[in-house]
Amino acid sequence: MRRLGLRLALAGEGAARWGSAMTVLAAVLGTTGLLLLLSVGPALETRADRFAWTTADFGSWADPAADADGWVTITDDNRFPDRVEAPDGTVAQGGFTSYVGDDAVTVVELGHAGLDAPVPPGVDAIPAPGEAYYSPALVERLAEVGQAERYGADVGRVDAGALRYSDDLVAVRGVTPTDAHLAWSTRVTGYDERAMARPLVPLELLVFATGVGAVLAVVVVLVLTAIRLTETTRRRRTATLVLLGADTRAVARIAEGEALLPGVAGALGGLGAFLAVRPLVARIGYEDAQFYASDLWPGWVGVITSLGLILGACLVGARGSVRDLDVDPLGLTRSPERRPRPWRWGGLLLITTPALALLGVPDEMPVVAASMGAAVLGLLVVAPVVVQVLGRLAARGRSAASILGGRRLAAHARTHAGPLAPLIIATLLAPFFAALVPAAATSIDDEVVIGQNELTAVADVVNATKSESAALADHLREVDGVERVARVAEATLVGPVQTELWVGDCSEITAAGHLDVPCVTGSMTLDPSVQLPDDDRPMIEPRAALDVTTDISGTTAEETWFEAPSGVARADFPAGVDMRSGIVARDLDAADAPVRATQLFVAHRPGADVEQMRTLVEQSSPGAHLSTRTTSFNGLSELLRHYYSAVKLLALALALAVAAVLAAAIGFASAQAHRGPADAMLHATGIPTRTLARASAIETALPAAVLACASGIVGSATAVFALHLANRPVPWVDLGLWTFGAPVAAATTLGAVALMTASRAPAGRRHD
């Protein structure tokens, strides 16, 4: 019988071809979406494997180089490494994040290598001090800003197999043994070929699992709709087969055969579409990096699984289209639909899982994912009985349209609930993600505030000698657009509460840093929140003394220098993780000054040559780097990446909602088209066409609105629970908009589709 169904699919004409075309389209879209979803995990692992050599988290590593090789003493104008020879078979590796414009550059530093030292993947040899390997994209970007060989003399390219993606910005440069000590490098004894990719958080697992389920649900709904588009023709044709002895099982197999051929064609077409869109999808950044197109591959097991799931969804849709047919010797009729069974009310227990979690059942974020999964399942289980109850309530109305629409809902509850499955999932996810996006933004504002002015660049030169920092300041003043450079020493005020300070020329610091803070001669300026001891004068503990010590006992002259001034002025300092709470006026250039400048504040005009400034800083001393407000914000804010990820997830939820509404609209339009004969009979008895159209709108929009609102409320409850665990405020306005606005919009759309379909169909039209 399935073979007969295949022949019927090949010989289809007219409406049958449209139904087959819709099945092919459903399979193509479903296969493409499913393969993309299943490729995310393998792509993350593959990318992490290629880039594992750049971080000390993965590979074969020994003790830190500083512990093994001694320390570096920095005097007034020299650095003296007290070191031993590097062990054989090891190399000291460190690194930092640089920038070209706003694009991050991964800089790997190699130095102080022993005999037979391991060479990292992607380069031919360990570069000598002053030499560097560049990725092809980095060469182009540096050439664009006129800063070629910023990280050292160009000796080659980093191979594509060692990069995360084709446009990855990576430099591997050689450093001296002293630089290796100061960079807090790690002894590397070998490089592993595999890495431990970041595990997906419960929210991401939930998104991917829900996406797989939503794709399969949409495929089933579209296939079911495609088959019902030709229901009248199929019924007549199948009735002839029944007269020849076909039973219900044979009819089902014929339907499966008709759906199998377009399903196979669509699945194979979806595989081709997946290969075609991979290069475009690979350009989408995730976790601050893109992918190679070849990374997006779920493996042959994943491909076979995807094709099997799509074909299974097509067969389920085909069998569902004939599950309520009665076959008798006189022909083929549609039996009364089975009413939803009472056990479906048990889905309410699953829906209440978020509410139970809110009452304080396990205080773990995975509970959020489990709660949402249970809520989705519960809503899908209880949907048919909810539709049946809605139909009975509507049938108690006084208008003819309400009575007719309500009775149809009650009699065909399962038929009306089926197309709403994708809509239920979408309206549950939309408020959840809509709540997380502003919550993430609020987290950034509250927890990762950057006080650095947009026209101030900060050079971190903690390992520079006094003469090096002074020379760097002079070079920076010559850069086009630079207005002022202030040398700053970072320190801590020892008191009831440890307070971070800036030490240096107060007027220069405030001018270069664009700080609205007064400077008083002979006094230190502190934020009003800083508490001082009542009796003893507080002491200043520098971050970088000349001998790299935090011991402030020293000589009498040093003790005097380390004593805080007696005069104190109060002023509000800017908030931010990069800001300090006070300024102590000291002359860093004095001969007896026992500290070194650890930062340079560079005030510049708009359009200044920031790239030239960055090159000068990063070539000046070990570990030196320049940060602007943009790069500081991106570098310090871990939540920023989650914010962008949440935006992408919200876009996914919106796309799913649009697809769900379209799928439901097609399903209801098809159902309305096949009610034509029954509506014609009702119209012949005197019922106006307008009444029939209103009845169709009621039976279409009422369950959509109620179930969408219910799923939106459940999604909002889960979002509230997640924000409660994260101690974040709840954006009630966003939740209210998505919880009730999205369902109303969906119900209005579906109702309008039903109303227009019923109003435009002639009452006596023949439907075949």
Secondary structure, 3 states (H helix, E strand, C coil): CHHHHHHHHHCCCCHHHHHHHHHHHHHHHHHHHHHHHHHHHHHHHHHHHHHHHHCCCCCEEEEEHHHHHCCEEECCCCEEECCCCCCCCCEEEEEEEEEECCEEEEEEEEECCCCCCCCCCCCCCCCCECEEEECHHHHHHHHHCCCCCCCCEEEEECCHHHCCCCCCCEEEEECCHHHHHHCCCEEEEECCCCCCCCCCCHHHHHHHHHHHHHHHHHHHHHHHHHHHHCHHHHHHHHHHHHHCCCCHHHHHHHHHHHHHHHHHHHHHHHHHHHHHHHHHHHCCCECCECCCHHHCCCHHHHHHHHHHHHHHHHHHHHHHHCCCEEEECCEEEECCCCCCCHHHHHHHHHHCHHHHHHCCCCCCCHHHHHHHHHHHHHHHHHHHHHHHHHHHHHHCCCCHHHHHHHHHHHHCHHHHHHHHHHHHHHHHHHHHHHHHHHHHHHHHHHHCCCCCCCCEEEEECCCCCHHHHHHHHHHHHCCCCEEEEEEEEEEEEECCCCEEEEEECHHHHHHHCCCCCCCCCCEEEECCCCCCCCCCCCEEEECCECCCCCCCCCCHHHHHHHECCCEEEECCCCCCCCCCCEEEECCCCCCCCCECCCEEEEEECCCCCHHHHHHHHHCCCCCCEEECHHHHHHHHCHHHHHHHHHHHHHHHHHHHHHHHHHHHHHHHHHHHHCCHHHHHHHHHCCCCHHHHHHHHHHHHHHHHHHHHHHHHHHHHHHHHHHHHHCCCCCCHHHHHHHHHHHHHHHHHHHHHHHHHHHHHCCCCCCCC
